[in-house]
Amino acid sequence: MSCGATERGPESPAFQRHPEAIASRLAHGYGLRRELRDLEFGRLAGTVYLDHAGATLFPQSQLTNFTKDLMENVYGNPHSQNITSKLTHDTVEQVRYRILSHFHTTPEDYTVIFTAGSTAALRLVAEAFPWVSRTPENSGSHFCYLTDNHTSVVGMRKVASAMNVTSTPVKPEDMWSLEERGAAACDPDCQLPHLFCYPAQSNFSGTRYPLSWIEEVKSGRRSPVSVPGRWFVLLDAASYVSTSPLDLSAHQPDFVPISFYKIFGLPTGLGALLVSKRVAPLLRKGYFGGGTAAAYLAGEDFYIPRPSVAERFEDGTISFLAIIALKHGFDALEHLTGGMENIQRHTFALAQYTHSALSSLCYPNGAPVVRIYSDSEFSSPDMQGPIINFNVLDDRGSIIGYSQVDKMASLYNIHLRTGCFCNLGACQRHLGLSDEMVKKHFQAGHVCGDDVDIIDGRPTGSVRVSFGYMSTLEDAQAFLRFIRAMCLHSPGDQSVPQASTDDAGALSSEGDCHSPLEDACTDATVCNDSCPAANTVDLDMSLSKASSIQQTLPEEAAGIPNGDLGAHVVTNIYLYPIKSCAAFEVTKWPVGSKGLLYDRNWMVVNHNGICLSQKQEPRLCLIQPVINLQRKTMVIKAKGMEPIEVPLEEDSKRMQICQSRVCADRVNTYDCGENVSRWLSKFFGRPCHLIKQSPDFQRNARKTPEKGQSPGTAATLSLVNEAQYLLVNTSSVLELQQQLNASDEHRKEVPFSVKDLVSRFRANIITKGARAFEEEQWDEVSVGSLRFQVLGPCHRCQMICIDQQTGQRNQDVFQKLSESRGRKVNFGVYLMHASLDLSSPCFLSVGSEVLPVLKEHGVS
């Protein structure tokens, strides 16, 4: 390696010039002000941490926010069915979406399978890949891997060997040379599966291998070995994604193992395997653990896996608290740095500067101070990551053992990494160690991870420094001064020097750190339902008129519910503009493709982007939305709060689309703004957002007509749980009321009213004129000019225990309904449009005649 000017004084002119030379390059990153570094990483005071490729560090705010989350929320086992478990499940799913978004992909293309780390992800692939064993008639599958791979990738060959599959190590130079000599074209008729594994970034040297290899190998244009068949590619991204963006929409490997502590610092022991949806159906699984079975028998070899790829491969209870911690990792990373592109620029600039300075260090005799192991000249982050691997030399060119360097660095409170870094292939290649030498070293007593650094004058490993997003120019300079002090004995360098004001400013030349989270929506998703615009007819009903309509509901049961039924008509119509908030009662309302116009088009989400329901936050029922179609606004009211107005429609093209979850369905949404967010946060005393379903997002109903009923077309939904409409029969309410008040007369001073019970069931359509629970026998029903398919009964949850006027809980309703309905806890029926012509406005009106058709196809 060529050397710069000979080191003779305390610090060479070239070395002094480096901070100014790189200041402009560092400015293109995000900059890290010293006070922010001190605030978030105060524990690093006096410490130079340069082992970010081993494990990066978490900021104080990440831990604080995660701890706060755990202290304020109860997260139960996601395999249970209680409220705390549902919160856990939904939060975990939100994190899955966040991971996919981080890598610029979607659930349509990739599945996130949580594992115990990237090693576990690699083992999963090895065990589940559809290997074809070698036979006398068939060469079978091939497992090929780059020699510059982590031990965990090389270890996959043991699984392949057990399957009688040929394993072939491929040297990096051989993969490069394939471009020159070309490769045999892939035989489209041969589907024999082969697997090629290579790292996006070498964890040994930081070399970045071309992501273009992915498609080239899959297409057969660059085959690791010339055999017929279909190639699959595993991209080991654990090291790469710690400091660089990975765009899976541009480069689509079949498998991507990652490790989260390398990105965020915590949690440890958690990784993931991103699996292409195209490949997932080919994976095979032997062992099955808790949570992976849809059905199985203990006494017979009967097992049916769950349909979800993630659920099928996540054996046992996942590390759900660790997964929830990822959300706070993403938040902190984006807030402090502005994103992975900035991190890549920042860390590469530091590595480039350090590499340049380190390369220029020479002894007075002109001999280099270090020998750097690299395949690049540190000219571009496309070819080189923020890792520098080297050995320190004496002035005669002999290697100083890495163990000695490590011990010296500890005296300076500099933390680096030594050894072979679980990558013996790269270690052999760069250090010139033959297979025979490695075996000889083992026979001499050297094992991975020990401090036997020199055997027969040959190094057994090297020294590695690596940078993270919180690394500073001062860290790099302190490390360089340590090397100079150790080798060149520069005076005054026996302790880590403080960087000058100019040096520290080089990393903060852009001023304050920019946080994109302040400008964009949080991982809270947003919702907007595009229903056809209604004509501005007189549909806005005053609250006084709504109250008068409610009086048509009897306050108590007068006699037998199935007595004089009267005309079968609609008595009340309710819509719930904000999911889980109070009802808005109308007498006539337009109908859209998803149900009543603006019914459940909005929802309130917590700081994690998880939909809040009354099960977690009963006070939602105290928030009253009122829609004014003429003014195209929704006014939100609550006791003790000034009303706030929200537009019914916004230009969604200007909104940042995020993703949320409703009853296991992914929905595209957008945030309704900071004003209403502050209003909700003040009311609930914790951070909340109002989100609206995106108008161009279509969510199809999962619920279909029961067996034996006539099929209908798939319904499109707003943010409702199951179906477009919920109908409740007043006679059914009266029967339940009688049962409740009869059993509760000695314990409840105020009996349940019909109005109270109807509000608890949160139906859209209330009818009278039918026998109690007759609605469960309907196949179809016509309401005025509208026809509906009956989808079946509504299975009730604990929300019916909440008094919609006070937000207080009372378990009597749920308990009595369970007792009286044979533990089914059904009440009300779901409806969807049987056919709907929206070429002209359609309306649902109070007083409309109700004509049901029984399942036996007789008119009732």
N, C-alpha and C positions, 0 to 999 in steps of 0.2 A: 504494500500500500504506500502510495506516495505521501510524503510529509510536507507540511508547510514550513514556515520559518522555524529555525531552531529555538527552543525554549532556553533562554538564558536568564531573564529577569523574573520577578515575581509574577508578571502577567504579560503575555505577548501583546503587541499592538493589534494583531489579528483577533486575538481573543477579546480584547477590549471593544473592538468594533462590532462584534456579533449582536449585542442587544439592539443597537440602532438598525442593523441590517435586517433584522427579522421583525422589527416593530410593526412595519406596514403589513406584513403577512399575518401577524397575530391579530391585527385590527380587523381582518376579514372574518375572524371568528366572533365570539360573543363578548370576549373580554371578561375578566374576573377580577373585580375590585378587591383590594386587600381586606377592606372591612367586611365584605360579604364572605370572603374565604374565612376570615376569623369568626364570623357569626355562625356559619354553617358547618365549618370544620375546625372549630376551636381546639379540638383534641389533637390537632396536628401541630400545635405550637411547638416549635423547636424540633420537629420531626420532618424528615424528607422521605416521603413514601413513594417508592418507584416500582411497585409490584402490582400495577393495575391489571396486567394480563393474568395475574394469579387471582386477584379479587380486588375489585374497586371498592370505594368507600361510600357510605351513605351520608347524606347531609342531615343536620340536626332537624330541619323542618320535616323531612320525610319520616323520621322516627316519631317526632312529636305528633304529627297529624295521624299517623297510623295508630299510635297509642291512644290518642283522643278518640279515634273511631272505635277502638275496642272498648274503651271506657263508657262510651255513650250508646253502644248498640250491643244487643245480645245475638251472637251468631251461633246457631245450633248445628247439629250434624245435618248436612244437606240431604241425607238419605231418609230423614224423618219427614213428617208431614205437618209439623206444627208451625206456628208463625215465625219463630226464630229460625227454623230450618229453611223456610221459604225465602226469608231475607238472605240467608247465606247462599242458597242456590241461585237466586237472581243476581246477587253481587258477583258470584263466580262467573256466571254467563256474561255479565257486562265486561268483566276483565278479559274474557276470551275475545270479545269484539275489539277491545282496546288493543290487544296483542296483534290481531290481524290487521287492524288499521295502522298500527305502528310499522308494519311491514308492507303496507300498501296493497293489501289484498282483502278478500271478503270471505264470508262463510260459504259462498257458492263455489269457491276455488280451493280453499284449504280448511282443514279441521285442526283445532288445537287439542292435543292430548297432553295433559299434565303428567309429568314424570318426576322422579326423585332427583333429576339432574340430566345433563346432556348425556352422561354415560348410560343412564337407564334408558334414555330415548334411543341410543344406538343399539343397546341390547334388544330393545323391543323390535326394532327393524330386523335385526339378525334372526330373531326367533319367529317373526311373523311373515317374513318375505317368502313368496311362493317358490322356494327353491325346487329345482328338478334334479334329483340325484343322478350321478353318473352311473351308467350301465355299460355292458359290453357293446350294446347297439347304439348308445346315445352318449354324447360327451357331457350332457347335462349342463346345468347352470354354471356360470363363472362369477366369482367374487373378486373384483379388482379394487385395489386401493393404492393411493399415492403413498410412497414411502414417507413423505413429509406429512404424516398424520399423527394425531394423538393416539396414545396407547389404547384408548377405548375403542377407536376405529379398528386398529390392528387386531384387537381381541375378538372382533366379530368373526374372524376366520376360524375360531374354535367351534363356533356354532355351525358355520358352513361345513367344516370338516366332519362334524357329527352327522351331517346330512349327505355326506359323500359328494361334496361340491368342491370343485377346484378353486383354490385361492391363488391369486397372482399379484405380487407387489409390483408397482409401476413407479419408476424413477421420474422425477419432474422433468429431467432433460429428455427422457423418452417421450413423454406426453407432448413436449414442445416440438420434438422432431417429427411427430406424426403429421404436423401441418405441412412439413416440407415434402414428405414422401406420399402423403395422402393416405386414405384408408379405404378398405373394401366397402362397397355400398351395402346397405342393410337389405337383407332378404325379407321382403314384406310378407312372404308366406310362412316364415319361421317365427314363432312367437315364444321361443325358449327364453325365459327371463334371466337376465344378467344384471348385476349391480356393480356400479362404480362409485367409490367414495373418495372425495377429496375435500380439503379445507378451503374455505374462502380466504382465510388468512392463516399462515403458519404461526402457531403459538411459540415456535422456537425463534424464528428470525423476523417475523412480521411480514414476510413476503406474501403478496396478494396474488392469488392465481385467477386467471380470467374467468369471469362468470359466463362468458360466451361458451365455455366448454360444456355447460349444461345442455344446451340445445344441440351442440355439435355431437356430443356423445349419444344423446337420445335419438338423434336422426341417423346415426351411423357414419357421419362424416369424419368423426375422430374416435375410433374404437380403441380402447386400451389393449385389447387383444383381438385378433382377426378370427372371430367365430360368428356363425350365423345366429340370429336371435334378436330379441328386443332388449335394449339397454334402458335401465332405470338409473337415476342419479341421486345420490345422497350428498348434500352439501353440508359439511360440518361448519356451521356458522357461529359456534359458541365464542370464538375469539374475535371474529370479524365484527359482529353486531354490538360488541361492547363499546365501540367508538365510531361506528359507521352506519349509515342507513343502508338497508337492504330492501330493494324494490322487487317484490315477488310478482308484481304485475308485468315487469319487464323480463325477469329471469325466473323460470318456474321449475326448480328441481322437484323431484318426487317426494323427497324427505328432507326436512331441515331441523336438526336437533339444536337446541339453544339452552343456555344456562343463565338464569336471571340475576344471580348475584354478581356475575361479571358485568352486567349492565347497571344495576342499581345499588349493589353493595349488600342489600338484604331484600328478600329473605334468602338464606342459604338452603341447600338441600331441595331446591325446587327448579325444575327445568320443564321443557316441553318439546314435543315432537310435532312439527307442522307437517301434516300429510296432505298431499294433493288429493282432491276428491276423485280424480280420475284413477288413482291407484288404490285408494282405500278398499274398494270391494275385493281386491286381489289378496289382501292380507289374511293370514290364517292365525288362529289362536288356539292354544291347547288349554293351559290353565285358565280357570275362571275364578274370580274372587267376588267378594261382597259388592253389590251394586251393579255388577255387569250382567246379571241374569234377568231376562224377562220372565223366565220360568225354568224350574229344574226340579228333579226328584232326588232325595237323599238315598233312596234304596234302589234306584234304577238309573241306568246310564241315559238319562233324559236331561237335556240342557238346551234352552233357547236363548241366544244372546240378545241383548238390547239392540234395537235398530241403529241407535246413534253410535257413530264410530268412536267418539270420545268416551261415552259410557261403556262401550264394549271393552275398551283397553285400559280404562282407569280402574284397576283392581283395588277393592277396599275403599275406605273413606279417603278422599283426596285431602291434601294439606290445605284446607280451606282458609285458615287464617293467614297462612303464607301467601296464598293466592290473592286474598284481599289486600295484602301489603303491596302487591304489584301496582295497584291503582295509585297508591301514594308515591311509588317509585316513578311512574310515568309523569305524575303531576309535578314532582320536584324537578325531574330532568328537564321538562319543557319550560318550567318557570325560571330555572336558573340559567339555562343555556339557549333556549329558543329552538332546540331540536337537534337531531343527529347530524344534520349537515354542518351545523356550527361546531359541534363536537369534533367532527372529522377534521375540519379546517384547523381548529385550535390545537388538537393533539398532534396532528401531523407537523404543524409549524414548530412545535416544541421539539419533536423528534428530529426534524430536519436540522434545526439549529444545533441540537446536542450532537447529532451525527457529524455535522460539519466541524464543530469545535473539537470533538473527540478525535476526529481523523487528523486534525492539524497538530495535535500534541506530539512533540518529538523530544527525545533526549538530546543533550548537548552534542552527542556524536552523530546526530541525525537519524538515529533509530526510532521507529514509531513506538509510542507508549502502549498502544492497544492493537489488537488484530480483530477487526469487525467481520462478523459472519453475516453476509447479506447477498441477495440476488439482485438487488437494485442499488441505484445511486441516490436514493431518497429524493427523487425528482418530482414524484407525483403520488398523491394518496391512492390513486388507482392501482399502483404497483407496490406500495409499501404502507404498512400500518405503523402505529406509534410504538414500535418495539425495536430496541437496539440490543443485539447479542454480540458479545465480545469476550476476549480474554485479555488480561493485562500482561504486558511483556516487561522484562527487564531490559537494560540497555544493551544486552548481548543478543536479544531476540528470543530468549527462553521464556516460556509461559510461567507466570506466577499462579499458583493453584487457586482455584475459585474459593476454596475454603478460607484461605488467607485473606483474600479480598473481602469476603463476607464479614469476617471478624473485624477487619479494619473499618469497614463501612459502619458496623455497629457502634464503634467508638465515636463516630461522627453522627450517630443517630440517623443513619441513612439506611432505609429498608429496601433491599433489592432481592433478586432471586438467583440461585445458583443451581447447577446440576445439569440434567438433560431435559428437564421440563416435561416429562412424560411424552417425549417425542424422540425416541432413540434413532429413528430413521434419519431425521434431519441432523441430529447430533453426529451420527456416523458420517454423513455426507460432508458436513462443514468442517468437522475436526479430523477427517481422514481416518476414521476408525474402521478397520475391517471386521468382518464377522468373527474371525479368529481372535482378534484383539479383544473384542467385547467378551468373548468366552474366557479368554485368558484373564481378563480383569476380574471376572466373576470368581474364577478359580483362585485368584489372589486375595479374595475376600471382599471385593467391592460389590456393593448392591445399590440399587436405585435409592437415592435419598441420603446416602451417607456423606461423610466429609473426606473420603479418599479421593483426592482430586488429581494426583499425579501418580502414574504407574509406569516405571521404566522410561521416565522422561516424557511420557505422552499424557495429555490431559484426558480425564474421564468426563469432563463437562465444561461448562462455561458460565459466564455471568450475563444476566439479562436485566435491563431496565425497561420499564414501560410506563406510559403516561395515561392519565385519566382526565376526565373533563374538569376536575378540580385542581389539576396540576398547574403550576405557575412557572413563569420564567425564573423566578427565584429558586425553585426546586432544581431546575436544570443547571443553573449556575452553581448552586451548592454542591451538586454531584460532580460537576467538572472541577471545582476547586478541590474537592476531596481527591480525585484522581491525580491532580497536579501535586497535591500535598504528599500523597502516598508515594508517587514515583519520582517527582522532581524536587521534593523537599523544599517547596517554596516557603519562605519565611512568612510567619503570621497566618498560616492556613491550618493551624492545628484545631480550630473549631469552625463550625459552619458559619461563614460570613453572612451578614445581612445584605440583602440586595439593596442597591441604591434606589432613591426615589424615581429616577429615570427608568431604571430597570423594571421596577414594579409597575410603572405606568404603561409599559409596553403592552401589558396584557389588559389594560382597561382604557385603551385609546378611544373607544367608542362611548365612554361614559357609563351610565347605569346599564345594568343588564336588562335586556329586553325580554319580557315574558309574554309569549303569544297567548297564554291563558287569560291575560287581561283583556285581550281583544277578541277572542273567539269564545264559542260556547265551551263549557266544561264538558266532561264526558257524560254530562247529562244529555240525553237525547231530546229531540224536539218533535212536536207533532202538528200535523196540519191535515185536515180531512177535506178533500175537494169534493163537495157536493154541488149540484147545479144551483146556480143562483136563483133564488125565488123572486117572483115579482113583488114589488113593494105594496102588497095588499095589507089590509088591516089585521095583522096577525099578532102584534104586540099587545099582550094582555097585561093590564095593570095588576099589581099585587093584590089590590082589593078585590078585583074580579076573580083572581085565582083563589083567593080565600073563600069567596062565595061559592065557587064551584066545589071546593072541598067539602062544603056542608052537605053535598049530596051523598057523601059517605055516612052511613049510620054510625052514631057514636057508640052504640052497643047493640048486641043481638036481641032483637025483639022476637022471641019465639024460635021456631026451628029454622035454620039457614035455608033449608030446601022447601020452605012453605010456599007462600005466594011469591013466585019468582018475578013476575011482571015481564016487561019487554026485555029482550036480550040486546043491550046497547052498551056503547062505550060511555063510561061516566067520568073518567079522568084521563088526561094525557100528561105525561111527565117526560121531560128530557133532562139530561144531566151533562151540561156542556163540559164541566170539568170532572173528570173521572174521580169518584168517591166523594165529591162535594155535594152540596144540597141540590135538591130537585128544583127545576124551573117548570112551573105548571102553566099549561096553555089550553085553550079551547079548540084551536085550529092551527095546524102547523104543516109546513111543507115537508115532503118526503124526498129523500135523495137515494142514490144507489146504495148507500151504506146504512140506511135507516132514517130516522128523523134528522132533519138538517141540523148540524152542529151538536148532535148528541154524542157526548164523550169524544170530542175532538181534541180536548186538552187534557193534560194530566200534570200533577205536581210530582216532582222528583227530588230526591235528596242530593246531597253533595257528591254521591257516587253515581248519580244518574239513574238510580233505581226508583221505580214508580212507588209512590206512597199510597197506601190504601188505608181505610179506616181500621184495619186490623193492626197496623203499626201506629197510626196517628188518628185516633177517633175524632179529634177536633176538625178534621176535614169537613165533617157534616155541618159545621157552623159557618162555613164559607158559602155565601149565596151568590151565584152568578145570575145575572139578568141580561137577556139578549134583546137588543133593539135592532130589528132588521132594517128599518128605514135609515137609521144613522150608521148601520153596519158596525156596531160596537157591542162589546160585552162589558157590563159594569160588574165588578166584583165587590161584594160587601161583606163585612163582618163586624160584630159588636166591638166597639172600642177602636175601630179603624176607619180612617177616611176612605170613602169609595175610590176605587181605581178603575180606569177604563182601558180596555184592550181592544184593538181592532179585530174584526172578525176575519179579515183576510189581509195578508201582507205579501209583498213581492218575494216569494220564496227563492227566486233566483239569486237574490242578494244575501240570502241566509246561508250559514254554514250548516250543512246537513250532518247530523250525527245519528247514532243508532241507540235504541233502547229496546226494552223487552216488555211484552205484555202477554201473560199466560203462555210462556215458552215461545212466543212468536217474536221475531225480530221486526222492528218497525223503524222506518226512517222518520226523523223528527227534526224540528228546529226550535231554538230557544226564543221565547217571547220577549226577552229584554231584561235589562238590569232593574228597571223601575218596579216591575211586578215581582221580580225576584226579591228585591229588598222588602217589598210589602209582605210577601209570604214569609220571608225569613224573620221579619219582625213579629209577625203573628205567631209563628211556631217556635220562635226562640232558637232557631238553628238554620243553617244555610239550606235554601230551597230554590227551585226554579220552576217556572211554568213553561211547559213545552207543548207543541202542537204538531199533529201528524202532517207529514209532508204531503202536499196535494197530489204529487205524481207517484206516490207509493201505494201499491195495491197489496192489501193483506187479505188473503183468502181464509174463509172460515174452515176450521177443522171439523166442526160438528156437522154431521149429515143426518138426514132422516133416519129414524130407527128402522131396524129390520122389519120388513113387511110393508113399510110405507112406500109410497110412490117416490122415486128419486127426483131431485130437483137440481138445478144448476148451482154451481159453487157460488156462495154468497161472498161479497166483499165487505170487510168490516172496518169500523173506526177503531177506537181504543177500547171497545167493549171486551168482556172476557170471552164470551162464547158465541153470541149470535147477534143479529141486527136488532131484535126486539125481545122484550120480556113481557108476557101478559100474565096478569093475576086476576083471578075470579073472586069477586067480593064474597060469594057464598063460602068459598074455601077459607077466606079470612074470618068470616063470622064463626065457622065451626071451630077454628083454632082459638078464636077469642073466647068462646064458651069453655073450651077445655082449660085454657089458661086461668080464667077467672074462677072457674069452679074449684080448681086445685090450689088456687093462690089466695082465696078469700080471707084466710086467717093470717097471711104473711105480707100482703101488699095492700096498703090503705087505698091507693088509687088503682082501680082495675085498668087493664089494657084496653085502650079504645081502638076502634077500627082504623081511625086515622093514624094512630101511632103504629099499628101493625103494618098497614099498607106502606107507610114511609120506610119501614125497616126492610121491606122486600124490594124496594128500589126498582119497581116495574115501570115500563113505558106506557102500557095500556092497562087500564082497570075497567073491567066489565061487570055487569050485573045481569041476571036473568038466566043463569045456568045453575045446575045442582053443584054442590060442593065437590071439588076435585074431578068434575066431569071433563074439564079441560085436558086432563091427561089421556083421555080416550080419543082426542081429536086427531085427525089426519091432516086436515086443512081447515082454514077459516077465512071467511070473507068479512072485511070490515068496510062498509060502504062500498066503494068501487075498487078497493084494494084486495088482492088475494095473497094469502100467506100460507106457507108450508109450516107445519108444526114439527119441530125438530126433537121434541121430547121434553122431559121435565128438567127444571133447574135444580141441580144438586147444591144445597145451601152450605155456606160456611159460617164461621163465627161472627161475621159482620151483622147478621140479623139480631145479635145480642146488643147492638148499640142503639140507644135512643137517639133518633135523628134530630131531636130538638135540643138535647143537652150534651150529647156525646158521652153519656154515662153508659157503662156496660151492665148488662143483666143477663145471666145465662138461662133464665127461665124459658124464653122463647125457643131457643135452640134445643134445650132439653125436652120440652114438651113436644115439639115437632118430631124429634127423634123417637120419642115414646109412641106417639100416635101414628106415625107413618112407617112403623116397622123398621126403624133405624136407617131408613133411606135418606131422611132429611131432605125430601123433595118438596118444592113449593113453587108454583108458577110454571109456565111453559115457554120455551124458546120458539121464536118465529123468524122466518126469513121470507123475503119476497118470492112468491111462486112465479110471478111474471110482473114486470114493471116497465111501462112505456113512459119514458121521461121526455118525450117530444113535446109534451105540454105539461104545465105544472100539476103536481099531484099533492093532495093534502089529506091529512088524517084529522078527523073532527070528533069532538064530543057529541054524543047523541047518535052517532052512526050505528046502523043496525049490524049486529054480529050474527053471521050464519056459519056455524061450524059443520064440518063433515066428519062423522065418526070413522074410526079405523076400519069398521065393517063396510064403509062406503055408503052408509045411510045418512040422510040429513037428519040432524037432531032437532 
